[in-house]
Amino acid sequence: MDATSIIDPTKSQLETVIRWLKKEHLNELHGSSGFYCNRSIIRKPYRHSQMKCLMTGHLIVGFAIFSLDTTYSAIDILEIRPAYRGNGYGRLFATQMINFLFSGGAPYVAVECSPITSEPFWRNLGFVDEEKKYSSWENPKLILRPKEDERGQGRFVMRNCLVL
Ligand SMILES: CC(C)(COP(=O)(O)OP(=O)(O)OC[C@H]1O[C@@H](n2cnc3c(N)ncnc32)[C@H](O)[C@@H]1OP(=O)(O)O)[C@@H](O)C(=O)NCCC(=O)NCCS
């Protein structure tokens, strides 16, 4: 895996992400239409600085949409560009997003497994069932809480992965 960084995307980088989602949608890669149908949902958090991109050099390999306040926090969408999947980028990006949310005061991190095929990915990172197990779309809802000694320290240790 090449060296990575996480950035707040520019407008032009947002449009690059939307273009790749459109291409994915048109190609129906991996038997699903992806998040292109959520493009207006993605543009809104972008305007509110609730979007991050994972970069290798100048290339965007993934993006995430998140919610963060002191009573609720979630990774609403996280996607790795199809051609880059299976190389550890997803795990790295998710771990860094979790770290970012906990250092920003998140009490927990919630995810809705949509597509449902992502459920093992989140469970692998330590997420467990939320009290209400399914969303109204019948997707599994999972949650991750910080260990007491890691809360608010800006550092979160995931299984097999340390993020500083
Ligand atoms: C889910 C996703 C982010 C994973 O990214 P990735 O870069 O392929 O994942 P990684 O290479 O970092 O793999 C991390 C681990 O998760 C596992 N994994 C990845 N995708 C998985 C899937 N769909 N089902 C089960 N396990 C999966 C890998 O085997 C790996 O396990 P390991 O650490 O024990 O070896 C990526 O497949 C994706 O963008 N999917 C479409 C969008 C999506 O489902 N987003 C999540 C819901 S918002």
The ligand as an SDF file (V2000), in Angstrom:
LIG
                    3D

 48 50  0  0  0  0  0  0  0  0999 V2000
  -16.2320   -2.1590    2.5640 C   0  0  0  0  0  0  0  0  0  0  0  0
  -15.0180   -1.4670    1.9360 C   0  0  0  0  0  0  0  0  0  0  0  0
  -14.9130   -0.0360    2.4570 C   0  0  0  0  0  0  0  0  0  0  0  0
  -13.7600   -2.2480    2.3400 C   0  0  0  0  0  0  0  0  0  0  0  0
  -12.6250   -1.6090    1.7970 O   0  0  0  0  0  0  0  0  0  0  0  0
  -11.3480   -2.4480    1.3650 P   0  0  0  0  0  0  0  0  0  0  0  0
  -10.2430   -1.4940    1.0710 O   0  0  0  0  0  0  0  0  0  0  0  0
  -11.7080   -3.3950    0.2910 O   0  0  0  0  0  0  0  0  0  0  0  0
  -11.0770   -3.2810    2.7060 O   0  0  0  0  0  0  0  0  0  0  0  0
   -9.6690   -3.7790    3.2590 P   0  0  0  0  0  0  0  0  0  0  0  0
   -8.8210   -4.2400    2.1000 O   0  0  0  0  0  0  0  0  0  0  0  0
   -9.0940   -2.7530    4.1490 O   0  0  0  0  0  0  0  0  0  0  0  0
  -10.1080   -5.0280    4.1050 O   0  0  0  0  0  0  0  0  0  0  0  0
  -10.2500   -4.9330    5.5090 C   0  0  0  0  0  0  0  0  0  0  0  0
  -10.8120   -6.2110    6.0580 C   0  0  0  0  0  0  0  0  0  0  0  0
  -12.2060   -6.2980    5.7870 O   0  0  0  0  0  0  0  0  0  0  0  0
  -12.4850   -7.4570    5.0250 C   0  0  0  0  0  0  0  0  0  0  0  0
  -13.4920   -7.0410    4.0670 N   0  0  0  0  0  0  0  0  0  0  0  0
  -13.4260   -6.0350    3.1950 C   0  0  0  0  0  0  0  0  0  0  0  0
  -14.5840   -5.9270    2.5200 N   0  0  0  0  0  0  0  0  0  0  0  0
  -15.3800   -6.9000    3.0100 C   0  0  0  0  0  0  0  0  0  0  0  0
  -16.6920   -7.3120    2.7260 C   0  0  0  0  0  0  0  0  0  0  0  0
  -17.4580   -6.6880    1.8240 N   0  0  0  0  0  0  0  0  0  0  0  0
  -17.1640   -8.3670    3.4040 N   0  0  0  0  0  0  0  0  0  0  0  0
  -16.4020   -9.0100    4.3140 C   0  0  0  0  0  0  0  0  0  0  0  0
  -15.1640   -8.6540    4.6480 N   0  0  0  0  0  0  0  0  0  0  0  0
  -14.6760   -7.6120    3.9880 C   0  0  0  0  0  0  0  0  0  0  0  0
  -11.1630   -7.8510    4.3790 C   0  0  0  0  0  0  0  0  0  0  0  0
  -11.1110   -9.2310    4.1200 O   0  0  0  0  0  0  0  0  0  0  0  0
  -10.1680   -7.4470    5.4560 C   0  0  0  0  0  0  0  0  0  0  0  0
  -10.1010   -8.4050    6.4910 O   0  0  0  0  0  0  0  0  0  0  0  0
   -8.7050   -8.6590    7.2600 P   0  0  0  0  0  0  0  0  0  0  0  0
   -8.2470   -7.3270    7.7980 O   0  0  0  0  0  0  0  0  0  0  0  0
   -9.0630   -9.6420    8.3210 O   0  0  0  0  0  0  0  0  0  0  0  0
   -7.7860   -9.1920    6.2110 O   0  0  0  0  0  0  0  0  0  0  0  0
  -15.0800   -1.4790    0.3820 C   0  0  0  0  0  0  0  0  0  0  0  0
  -15.2740   -2.7990   -0.0520 O   0  0  0  0  0  0  0  0  0  0  0  0
  -16.1560   -0.6060   -0.2030 C   0  0  0  0  0  0  0  0  0  0  0  0
  -15.9370    0.5910   -0.4380 O   0  0  0  0  0  0  0  0  0  0  0  0
  -17.3440   -1.2000   -0.4540 N   0  0  0  0  0  0  0  0  0  0  0  0
  -18.4680   -0.4900   -1.0430 C   0  0  0  0  0  0  0  0  0  0  0  0
  -19.0460    0.5340   -0.0940 C   0  0  0  0  0  0  0  0  0  0  0  0
  -19.3550   -0.0310    1.2730 C   0  0  0  0  0  0  0  0  0  0  0  0
  -19.7850   -1.1610    1.4340 O   0  0  0  0  0  0  0  0  0  0  0  0
  -19.1340    0.8100    2.2860 N   0  0  0  0  0  0  0  0  0  0  0  0
  -19.3990    0.4740    3.6790 C   0  0  0  0  0  0  0  0  0  0  0  0
  -20.7750    0.8700    4.1010 C   0  0  0  0  0  0  0  0  0  0  0  0
  -20.9950    2.6190    4.1510 S   0  0  0  0  0  0  0  0  0  0  0  0
  1  2  1  0
  2  3  1  0
  2  4  1  0
  2 36  1  0
  4  5  1  0
  5  6  1  0
  6  7  2  0
  6  8  1  0
  6  9  1  0
  9 10  1  0
 10 11  2  0
 10 12  1  0
 10 13  1  0
 13 14  1  0
 14 15  1  0
 15 16  1  0
 15 30  1  0
 16 17  1  0
 17 18  1  0
 17 28  1  0
 18 19  1  0
 18 27  1  0
 19 20  2  0
 20 21  1  0
 21 22  1  0
 21 27  2  0
 22 23  1  0
 22 24  2  0
 24 25  1  0
 25 26  2  0
 26 27  1  0
 28 29  1  0
 28 30  1  0
 30 31  1  0
 31 32  1  0
 32 33  2  0
 32 34  1  0
 32 35  1  0
 36 37  1  0
 36 38  1  0
 38 39  2  0
 38 40  1  0
 40 41  1  0
 41 42  1  0
 42 43  1  0
 43 44  2  0
 43 45  1  0
 45 46  1  0
 46 47  1  0
 47 48  1  0
M  END
$$$$
